[in-house]
Amino acid sequence: MSRPRTDFIDAHASGRVHAPGFNLGRCLAWFALAAMIAITVVPLWIVLRTALTPTRELYASASALVPPAFTLDNFRRVLGLVSGDAALADGGSGSDFNFSQSLLNSVVFAGVVVTGQVVFSAMAAYAFARLRFRGRKPLFALFLLSMMLPNIVLFIPNFILIKDLGWLNTYAGMVAPFCLVSAFSIFFLRQFFLSIPFELEEAARLDGASYFAIFWRIVLPLSATPLATVAILSGINAWNEFFWPFIVANGDDMQVLTVALQAFKSQTPQGAPDWTGLMAAAFLTVLPTLALLIAFGRRVVESVQFSGGK
């Protein structure tokens, strides 16, 4: 009978365990991760650096990694805290940018879209996960098939419909194509609802609870994390939406932040765009998305991994 090897145990007890050798695959993985982080962070740093640079020194220090002098005047100019004459004296273009109104429009647009998608997608997902009705599987397959359609294919018929309804330059026209259901949200929530034990719902039905009562009092409280994930993802998409609000609500009083930034860039009363003011406004626009990802990014990834593994 062979004697068991005790070399590793003896080496560990004596503190002579050697570190693992060079791992090329792990080094390449860390290098690729660092490259992706740099590709993501460097443009954001350029935006912040330009926003903090005095306008008159922008072109002289265009290649500098750090601005030669820091200023918050660009943010004050964008927020409307300085007069037009003071903005011109500071080196700005003097173009008008109603940041507060555009911010309000973006908040309303994103808020309505998030509320609609979470509520209606959750109801549709529960129906596909628990209810048995004729045509359930083909209908769910059509929802999944709609995820493969490019959004540009639906823009023209949606625009014609919104125009015929008289909803141009209105909140209703902006949110109409987004506020009902999302195919990804339905698929994502359905995968989670399938993991909820049937016994909970059967016990509730024995007590006389209706399907809606079960959905409202049992399913939704157990689904706080995936619902928050859907809300965050749909909110980020709505906050960054540009093309649809641009074609249906490009009036000065209805512009969302993404459309207002494009209009701000195109206004060149002094012959050149106000790059420092534009970057200040862009950085303020990105801040809510960054805050959401920093606060809830890990929870979103865990929730997506859980639903994807079902």
C-alpha positions as CSV (number, residue, x, y, z in Angstrom):
1,M,0.0,0.0,0.0
2,S,1.5,3.3,-1.1
3,R,2.4,5.9,1.5
4,P,0.4,9.2,1.3
5,R,2.5,12.2,0.3
6,T,3.0,14.7,3.1
7,D,5.4,17.0,1.3
8,F,2.8,19.8,0.8
9,I,1.6,19.5,4.4
10,D,5.1,19.6,5.8
11,A,6.0,22.6,3.6
12,H,2.9,24.5,4.7
13,A,3.6,23.7,8.3
14,S,7.2,25.0,8.0
15,G,6.1,28.1,6.1
16,R,8.0,27.1,2.9
17,V,5.0,27.2,0.5
18,H,6.0,28.9,-2.8
19,A,3.9,31.4,-4.6
20,P,2.3,30.3,-7.8
21,G,4.3,30.8,-10.9
22,F,3.8,33.4,-13.7
23,N,0.3,33.1,-15.2
24,L,0.2,34.6,-18.7
25,G,-3.6,34.3,-19.0
26,R,-4.2,36.2,-15.8
27,C,-1.8,38.9,-16.7
28,L,-3.5,39.3,-20.1
29,A,-6.9,39.4,-18.4
30,W,-5.8,42.2,-16.0
31,F,-4.2,44.1,-18.9
32,A,-7.5,43.9,-20.9
33,L,-9.5,45.0,-17.8
34,A,-7.1,48.0,-17.3
35,A,-7.4,48.9,-21.0
36,M,-11.2,48.9,-20.8
37,I,-11.2,51.0,-17.6
38,A,-8.9,53.5,-19.3
39,I,-11.1,53.6,-22.4
40,T,-14.1,54.4,-20.1
41,V,-12.5,56.8,-17.7
42,V,-10.2,58.9,-20.0
43,P,-13.0,60.5,-22.0
44,L,-14.9,61.4,-18.8
45,W,-11.7,62.9,-17.4
46,I,-11.2,65.0,-20.6
47,V,-14.8,66.3,-20.2
48,L,-14.1,67.3,-16.5
49,R,-10.7,68.8,-17.4
50,T,-12.2,70.9,-20.1
51,A,-15.1,72.0,-17.8
52,L,-12.6,73.1,-15.2
53,T,-10.3,75.0,-17.6
54,P,-10.8,78.8,-18.1
55,T,-12.1,79.4,-21.6
56,R,-9.3,81.7,-22.6
57,E,-6.7,79.1,-21.8
58,L,-8.4,76.1,-23.4
59,Y,-6.6,76.0,-26.7
60,A,-3.2,76.9,-25.1
61,S,-3.5,73.8,-22.8
62,A,-5.4,71.4,-25.0
63,S,-2.7,68.7,-24.7
64,A,-2.3,69.0,-20.9
65,L,-3.5,66.2,-18.8
66,V,-4.3,68.6,-15.9
67,P,-5.7,72.2,-16.5
68,P,-3.2,74.9,-15.7
69,A,-5.8,76.7,-13.6
70,F,-9.1,75.5,-12.1
71,T,-12.3,77.5,-12.4
72,L,-16.0,76.9,-11.7
73,D,-17.1,79.7,-13.8
74,N,-18.1,77.4,-16.6
75,F,-20.5,75.5,-14.3
76,R,-21.9,78.8,-13.1
77,R,-22.4,80.0,-16.6
78,V,-24.3,76.8,-17.6
79,L,-26.5,77.0,-14.5
80,G,-27.4,80.6,-15.3
81,L,-25.7,82.1,-12.2
82,V,-23.9,84.8,-14.3
83,S,-25.3,87.4,-16.7
84,G,-24.8,87.3,-20.4
85,D,-22.3,90.1,-20.3
86,A,-20.3,88.4,-17.6
87,A,-20.3,85.2,-19.6
88,L,-18.9,87.0,-22.7
89,A,-16.3,88.7,-20.6
90,D,-15.3,85.3,-19.2
91,G,-14.6,84.0,-22.8
92,G,-17.9,82.2,-23.3
93,S,-19.9,82.3,-26.5
94,G,-22.8,84.0,-24.9
95,S,-25.3,81.4,-26.2
96,D,-28.4,80.8,-24.2
97,F,-28.8,77.4,-22.4
98,N,-31.8,76.9,-20.1
99,F,-30.3,74.0,-18.0
100,S,-32.9,74.0,-15.3
101,Q,-35.8,73.6,-17.8
102,S,-34.0,70.9,-19.7
103,L,-33.2,69.2,-16.4
104,L,-36.9,69.3,-15.4
105,N,-37.9,67.8,-18.8
106,S,-35.3,65.0,-18.5
107,V,-36.5,64.2,-15.0
108,V,-40.2,64.1,-16.1
109,F,-39.4,62.0,-19.2
110,A,-37.2,59.5,-17.3
111,G,-39.5,59.3,-14.3
112,V,-42.6,58.5,-16.4
113,V,-40.8,56.0,-18.6
114,V,-39.3,54.2,-15.5
115,T,-42.7,54.1,-13.7
116,G,-44.5,52.8,-16.8
117,Q,-42.0,50.2,-17.7
118,V,-41.6,48.8,-14.2
119,V,-45.4,48.6,-13.6
120,F,-46.5,47.2,-16.9
121,S,-43.5,45.0,-17.5
122,A,-43.9,43.5,-14.1
123,M,-47.6,42.7,-14.7
124,A,-46.8,41.2,-18.2
125,A,-43.9,39.2,-16.8
126,Y,-46.1,37.7,-14.0
127,A,-48.7,36.8,-16.6
128,F,-46.2,35.0,-18.7
129,A,-44.6,33.3,-15.7
130,R,-47.7,32.1,-13.8
131,L,-50.9,32.4,-15.8
132,R,-52.0,29.8,-18.4
133,F,-53.8,31.3,-21.4
134,R,-54.1,30.4,-25.1
135,G,-51.2,31.8,-27.1
136,R,-49.0,32.5,-24.2
137,K,-45.8,30.9,-25.6
138,P,-46.2,32.4,-29.2
139,L,-46.9,35.8,-27.7
140,F,-43.8,35.6,-25.4
141,A,-41.8,34.6,-28.5
142,L,-43.0,37.7,-30.3
143,F,-41.8,39.8,-27.4
144,L,-38.4,38.2,-27.6
145,L,-38.4,38.7,-31.4
146,S,-39.0,42.4,-30.9
147,M,-35.7,42.7,-29.1
148,M,-34.0,42.0,-32.4
149,L,-35.7,44.8,-34.3
150,P,-33.6,48.0,-34.7
151,N,-35.3,51.0,-33.0
152,I,-34.9,53.0,-36.2
153,V,-37.4,50.7,-38.0
154,L,-40.1,51.9,-35.6
155,F,-39.3,55.6,-35.6
156,I,-41.2,56.5,-38.7
157,P,-44.6,54.8,-37.9
158,N,-44.4,56.0,-34.3
159,F,-43.7,59.6,-35.5
160,I,-46.7,59.5,-37.9
161,L,-48.9,58.2,-35.1
162,I,-47.7,60.9,-32.6
163,K,-48.2,63.6,-35.3
164,D,-51.7,62.4,-36.1
165,L,-52.6,62.4,-32.4
166,G,-51.3,66.0,-32.1
167,W,-48.7,65.1,-29.5
168,L,-45.7,66.9,-31.0
169,N,-43.8,69.0,-28.5
170,T,-45.6,67.4,-25.6
171,Y,-44.6,65.0,-22.8
172,A,-47.2,62.5,-24.0
173,G,-45.5,62.4,-27.4
174,M,-42.1,61.8,-25.8
175,V,-43.0,59.0,-23.4
176,A,-45.6,57.2,-25.5
177,P,-43.3,54.7,-27.2
178,F,-41.4,53.9,-24.0
179,C,-43.8,54.0,-21.0
180,L,-45.7,50.7,-21.6
181,V,-43.6,47.6,-21.7
182,S,-40.0,46.6,-22.6
183,A,-39.2,43.2,-24.1
184,F,-36.0,42.9,-22.1
185,S,-37.7,43.9,-18.8
186,I,-40.5,41.3,-19.4
187,F,-37.9,38.6,-20.1
188,F,-35.8,39.7,-17.1
189,L,-38.6,39.8,-14.6
190,R,-40.2,36.6,-15.9
191,Q,-37.0,34.7,-15.2
192,F,-37.1,35.9,-11.6
193,F,-40.8,35.3,-11.1
194,L,-40.3,31.6,-12.2
195,S,-37.9,31.2,-9.2
196,I,-40.6,32.1,-6.6
197,P,-42.0,29.0,-5.0
198,F,-45.4,27.9,-6.2
199,E,-46.3,27.0,-2.6
200,L,-46.5,30.6,-1.5
201,E,-49.1,31.4,-4.2
202,E,-51.0,28.2,-3.6
203,A,-51.3,29.0,0.1
204,A,-52.5,32.5,-0.8
205,R,-55.1,31.1,-3.2
206,L,-56.4,28.7,-0.5
207,D,-56.9,31.8,1.7
208,G,-59.1,33.3,-1.1
209,A,-56.5,35.8,-2.5
210,S,-57.0,36.8,-6.2
211,Y,-54.2,36.8,-8.7
212,F,-53.8,40.6,-8.4
213,A,-53.6,40.3,-4.6
214,I,-50.9,37.6,-4.9
215,F,-49.0,39.7,-7.4
216,W,-49.3,42.9,-5.2
217,R,-48.8,41.4,-1.7
218,I,-46.4,38.5,-2.3
219,V,-44.6,38.6,-5.7
220,L,-43.7,42.3,-5.7
221,P,-42.3,42.5,-2.2
222,L,-40.1,39.4,-3.0
223,S,-38.9,41.1,-6.2
224,A,-37.5,44.3,-4.9
225,T,-34.0,43.7,-6.3
226,P,-35.0,42.8,-9.9
227,L,-37.5,45.6,-10.0
228,A,-34.9,48.1,-8.9
229,T,-32.6,46.7,-11.6
230,V,-35.2,47.2,-14.2
231,A,-35.8,50.8,-12.9
232,I,-32.1,51.6,-13.0
233,L,-31.5,50.2,-16.5
234,S,-34.6,51.8,-18.0
235,G,-33.9,55.1,-16.2
236,I,-30.4,55.2,-17.7
237,N,-31.7,54.5,-21.1
238,A,-34.4,57.1,-20.9
239,W,-31.9,59.7,-19.4
240,N,-29.5,59.2,-22.4
241,E,-32.3,59.0,-25.1
242,F,-31.6,61.6,-27.8
243,F,-33.1,60.7,-31.2
244,W,-36.8,60.3,-30.3
245,P,-37.1,63.5,-28.1
246,F,-35.1,65.3,-30.8
247,I,-37.6,64.6,-33.6
248,V,-40.9,64.9,-31.6
249,A,-40.1,67.6,-28.9
250,N,-37.3,69.9,-30.0
251,G,-39.0,73.1,-28.9
252,D,-37.0,75.3,-26.5
253,D,-39.4,74.6,-23.6
254,M,-39.6,70.8,-24.2
255,Q,-36.0,69.9,-24.8
256,V,-34.4,67.2,-22.7
257,L,-30.8,67.6,-21.6
258,T,-29.4,65.5,-24.5
259,V,-31.2,67.6,-27.1
260,A,-30.4,70.9,-25.3
261,L,-26.7,70.0,-25.4
262,Q,-26.8,69.5,-29.1
263,A,-28.6,72.9,-29.5
264,F,-26.1,74.5,-27.2
265,K,-23.2,73.3,-29.3
266,S,-24.8,74.6,-32.5
267,Q,-25.2,78.1,-31.1
268,T,-22.0,80.0,-32.1
269,P,-22.7,83.7,-31.7
270,Q,-18.9,84.3,-31.6
271,G,-18.0,82.0,-34.4
272,A,-17.1,78.9,-32.2
273,P,-18.9,76.7,-29.8
274,D,-18.5,77.3,-26.1
275,W,-16.6,74.1,-25.5
276,T,-15.9,74.7,-21.8
277,G,-19.5,75.5,-21.1
278,L,-20.6,72.5,-23.2
279,M,-18.3,70.2,-21.3
280,A,-19.6,71.6,-18.0
281,A,-23.2,70.9,-19.0
282,A,-22.2,67.4,-20.3
283,F,-20.5,66.6,-17.0
284,L,-23.6,67.7,-15.0
285,T,-25.7,65.6,-17.3
286,V,-23.6,62.5,-16.7
287,L,-23.5,62.8,-12.9
288,P,-26.9,61.2,-12.2
289,T,-26.0,58.1,-14.3
290,L,-22.6,57.8,-12.5
291,A,-24.3,58.1,-9.1
292,L,-26.7,55.3,-9.9
293,L,-24.0,53.0,-11.2
294,I,-21.7,53.6,-8.2
295,A,-24.6,53.1,-5.7
296,F,-26.3,50.2,-7.4
297,G,-24.0,48.8,-10.0
298,R,-23.0,45.7,-8.1
299,R,-26.6,44.8,-7.3
300,V,-27.6,45.2,-10.9
301,V,-24.8,42.8,-12.1
302,E,-25.8,40.2,-9.4
303,S,-29.4,40.5,-10.4
304,V,-28.7,40.1,-14.1
305,Q,-26.4,37.1,-13.4
306,F,-29.1,35.4,-11.3
307,S,-31.9,35.9,-13.9
308,G,-29.5,34.9,-16.7
309,G,-28.7,31.6,-15.0
310,K,-32.3,30.6,-14.6
